[in-house]
Amino acid sequence: MTQPYAEPPKSRPGQMTAVMRALPQATGPKVLRIGLVQGGRVIEERVVKQRTHVMVGASEKNMFVINAPGVPATFRLFELVGSDKKRAQYHLNYLDGMTGRIALQSGITDLQTLKSQAHRGPQGTYQVALTEEARGKIVIGDITFLFQFVAPPPVQPKPQLPVSVQSGLSSQIDWRFTIIAAFSFLFHFGAVGMLYSDWMDPEINEEAAIAGLLDSVRNIPPPPPIETPDATTDATTTGTTEVATERYRSLA
């Protein structure tokens, strides 16, 4: 007895795959990817997202700043020819003394061989048209440029704040619990304040207290009379003092 064939469950794409699929894919002509190699090491790499000329030389305004013999301060290595940037075509410009190899539709060819097919520029440059399948390297002294055409990178979405930050702090507060806690706080501390206040103290009759104070003042006994010494007492005291003085003098 044969069992019916059960199809294996389809695996769902991962989260990262879903995010990558959701990103808008850039369309249009390919863009240049250029790497600068010196001493056998890639020291700089750029993807020219905005289709424009690629300038090299000693000037700081260039896209790639290099110091190489025979290269002017500003040299247009890759030139975009055409009025419309989307339909314009890149051309490679090189001078005598530059070497390298380029992979074109006709095959891999070095720059010296392409001189017979290249268009001569006003400053003694050689110009070769490049297709989107072209790739190669250009050697200028001890500096090497590697280039190829790649699909434009996807358009990056604008950075957005998390939903929790956008909604603010008020959305994270439990208002029901907060209101109950606030009323509980007011009730308990209000009750404690009433216990320690003077509202529960007995009332004092101020009129009776003042009347009792007046009665106590009236019952105070009068002060004792002040004794004043008479003339006889003063004379006796004076005579006694004079006798004592004479005795002291006689002894001396």
C-alpha positions in Angstrom: 0.0 0.0 0.0 1.5 3.2 -1.1 1.2 6.3 1.1 0.2 9.6 -0.4 3.1 11.9 -1.0 3.1 14.8 1.3 4.8 18.0 0.2 7.4 19.3 2.5 6.4 22.5 4.4 7.6 25.6 2.7 10.1 27.4 4.7 9.4 31.0 5.5 12.1 33.5 4.7 14.1 34.8 7.6 13.6 38.3 9.0 16.8 39.6 7.3 15.6 38.2 3.9 12.2 39.8 4.3 13.8 43.2 5.2 16.1 43.0 2.1 13.2 42.2 -0.1 11.2 45.1 1.3 14.0 47.6 0.4 13.4 49.4 -2.8 15.7 48.2 -5.5 17.5 50.9 -7.4 17.0 50.9 -11.2 19.0 52.6 -14.0 22.4 52.3 -15.5 25.3 50.8 -13.6 27.8 52.9 -11.6 31.5 52.9 -11.4 33.3 51.1 -8.6 36.9 52.1 -8.3 39.7 50.9 -6.0 43.0 52.6 -5.4 45.9 50.1 -4.8 49.3 51.2 -3.6 52.1 48.9 -2.4 49.9 45.8 -3.0 47.2 47.1 -0.6 43.8 48.7 -1.3 44.0 52.1 0.4 40.8 53.6 -0.9 37.6 52.3 -2.6 34.6 54.3 -3.8 31.3 53.6 -5.6 30.4 56.6 -7.7 26.7 56.7 -6.9 26.2 60.0 -8.6 27.2 59.5 -12.2 29.9 62.1 -12.7 33.5 62.6 -13.9 36.3 60.9 -11.9 39.1 63.3 -11.3 42.6 62.3 -10.1 45.8 64.3 -9.4 47.6 66.2 -6.7 44.8 68.8 -6.2 42.7 68.3 -3.1 39.6 69.0 -5.2 40.0 65.7 -7.0 38.1 62.5 -6.1 41.4 60.6 -5.8 44.4 62.6 -4.6 47.6 61.1 -5.9 51.2 62.2 -6.6 52.4 60.4 -9.8 54.9 61.6 -12.4 53.4 62.8 -15.6 50.0 63.4 -14.2 48.7 67.0 -14.1 47.2 68.5 -10.9 43.7 67.7 -12.2 43.2 64.9 -14.7 39.8 63.5 -15.8 40.5 59.7 -15.7 36.9 58.6 -16.3 34.8 61.1 -18.3 31.1 61.0 -18.7 30.2 61.9 -22.3 26.7 62.9 -23.0 24.1 65.6 -22.0 21.8 63.2 -20.2 23.5 61.6 -17.2 21.3 58.5 -17.4 22.1 57.9 -21.0 25.7 59.2 -21.0 28.6 56.8 -21.5 31.8 56.6 -19.5 35.1 57.0 -21.4 38.6 56.2 -20.2 41.2 58.9 -20.7 44.9 58.0 -20.3 48.3 59.5 -21.2 51.6 58.2 -22.4 53.4 56.4 -19.6 50.2 54.9 -18.2 49.8 51.2 -18.6 47.1 48.6 -17.9 44.6 46.2 -19.3 40.9 46.5 -20.0 38.3 43.7 -20.6 36.0 44.9 -23.3 33.4 43.1 -25.4 36.1 42.3 -28.0 38.3 40.8 -25.3 41.1 41.7 -22.9 43.4 44.4 -24.4 46.2 46.4 -23.0 46.3 50.2 -23.2 49.3 50.3 -25.6 47.3 48.2 -28.1 44.2 50.4 -27.8 46.2 53.6 -28.7 45.6 52.8 -32.4 41.8 52.6 -31.8 41.5 55.4 -29.3 40.3 58.9 -29.9 43.0 61.5 -29.4 42.2 64.4 -27.1 43.4 68.0 -27.2 46.1 67.5 -24.5 47.6 64.3 -26.0 45.2 62.0 -24.2 43.8 58.8 -25.5 40.1 58.2 -25.0 38.3 54.8 -25.1 34.6 54.2 -24.7 33.6 51.8 -22.0 30.5 49.7 -21.8 28.8 48.5 -18.5 30.5 45.1 -18.9 34.0 46.7 -19.0 36.5 46.2 -16.2 40.2 46.6 -15.9 43.2 48.3 -14.2 45.2 51.4 -15.0 48.8 51.7 -13.6 50.3 55.1 -13.0 53.7 54.8 -11.5 53.4 52.8 -8.2 49.6 53.5 -8.1 47.0 51.1 -9.6 43.3 51.9 -10.3 41.0 48.9 -10.5 37.5 49.6 -11.9 34.3 47.8 -12.8 30.6 48.7 -13.3 28.2 47.5 -10.7 24.5 47.8 -10.0 23.7 51.0 -8.1 23.2 50.4 -4.4 19.6 50.3 -3.1 18.1 53.5 -1.9 18.5 53.7 1.8 15.3 54.6 3.7 15.3 57.6 5.9 16.2 56.7 9.5 13.2 56.7 11.8 13.0 56.7 15.5 11.5 53.7 17.3 7.7 53.8 17.9 8.3 54.0 21.7 10.3 57.2 21.2 7.9 58.7 18.7 4.9 58.2 20.9 6.6 59.9 23.9 6.8 59.0 27.5 3.1 59.6 28.2 2.1 56.5 26.3 4.2 54.3 28.6 2.5 55.5 31.8 -0.2 53.4 33.4 -2.6 56.3 34.1 -5.1 54.2 36.1 -2.4 53.0 38.5 -0.9 56.5 38.7 -4.2 58.1 39.7 -4.9 55.5 42.3 -1.5 55.9 43.8 -1.8 59.7 43.9 -5.2 59.6 45.7 -3.8 57.0 48.2 -0.8 59.2 48.9 -3.0 62.3 49.5 -5.4 60.3 51.8 -2.8 58.7 54.0 -0.6 61.8 54.4 -3.6 63.9 55.0 -4.8 61.6 57.8 -1.4 61.7 59.5 -1.3 65.4 59.3 -4.7 65.7 61.0 -3.5 63.5 63.9 -0.5 65.8 64.5 -2.4 69.0 64.1 -4.1 71.1 66.9 -7.6 70.5 65.6 -8.1 67.7 68.2 -6.9 69.8 71.2 -9.6 70.9 73.7 -10.8 74.5 73.4 -9.5 77.0 76.0 -11.9 79.7 77.5 -9.7 82.7 77.2 -12.1 85.0 79.2 -11.9 82.7 82.3 -8.1 82.5 82.1 -7.8 86.3 82.0 -10.3 86.7 84.9 -8.3 84.2 87.0 -5.1 86.1 86.2 -6.6 89.4 87.5 -7.8 87.7 90.7 -4.3 86.4 91.4 -2.9 89.9 90.9 -5.3 91.4 93.4 -4.4 88.8 96.2 -0.7 89.7 96.1 0.3 90.9 99.7 1.7 94.5 100.0 5.5 94.8 100.3 7.1 95.3 103.8 7.8 98.8 105.0 11.2 100.3 104.4 13.2 100.9 107.7 14.8 104.4 107.9 17.7 105.0 110.5 17.0 107.8 113.1 19.5 110.5 114.4 20.3 108.8 117.7 21.5 105.7 116.1 23.7 107.7 113.7 25.4 109.6 116.6 26.1 106.4 118.6 27.6 104.8 115.6 29.8 107.9 114.9 31.1 108.0 118.5 32.0 104.4 118.6 34.0 104.8 115.4 35.9 107.8 116.8 36.9 105.9 120.0 38.2 103.0 118.0 40.3 105.3 115.9 41.9 106.9 118.9 42.8 103.5 120.5 44.5 102.5 117.2 46.6 105.6 117.2 47.7 105.2 120.8 48.9 101.7 120.1 50.8 102.9 117.1 
